[in-house]
Amino acid sequence: MAKTKDHIGFGFDPAESKHHFLVIIPTTAAGKVMIYERFEWGSQEENPDKLAKLNLFDAPDQKIDQRFDRLKCELSRSKWKEIEADVKSEFNQRLKSYGQKAASWKQGQNTLQRLFGKELTLLCWAIEDCDIKVIPTAIKNWQGLKPEERWWLYTMTNASTGEAHTKYGWRTAIRYALTENPVTDKYQQRSIFDQYVNDAIENYQTNK
């Protein structure tokens, strides 16, 4: 990620790339957290008077367009609460290393730089249908993966089962791998993907 003085949310700079993820946290406990992958950021056509008065880093609410914005996952509030602190801590540590400001989750729209969005979506895919008791295992396994490994796993899963309700194939494999592979403090292993992902990423980088 490029270093700039100001970013929106978790590391997003629309001047660098409009590709980002939008996490919408509802105001009610019954509502679901929704994660969208988006390739546009506002427009003069949507609200010209408002946008004309804003600088690049003011963030008006974005209008979701179902034709172009891709819903990647819906997560219950109870499961979101299990992961939000760990994900925020992980991302803010990296933002700090990039010289960028920290961010926090808030009700409503939360913007993430595209790579952070991929990593978050991967974790949410793993826990969307699991028992809430195994979420700590999923978090530890997710934390044990390198960012590059998370990006690769997202890319492979997204290619065939990337929509919110395509819960089969790679989506099923991600869930079992991250939630049913206990992490031990003794080994601090990086999940059962470890050797497989290393080999696959090496082949992917060689052939891309």
Beta strands, then each sheet from edge to edge (+ up, - down):
strand 1: 20-25
strand 2: 32-38
strand 3: 70-76
strand 4: 108-113
sheet 1: 3+ 2- 1+ 4-
end
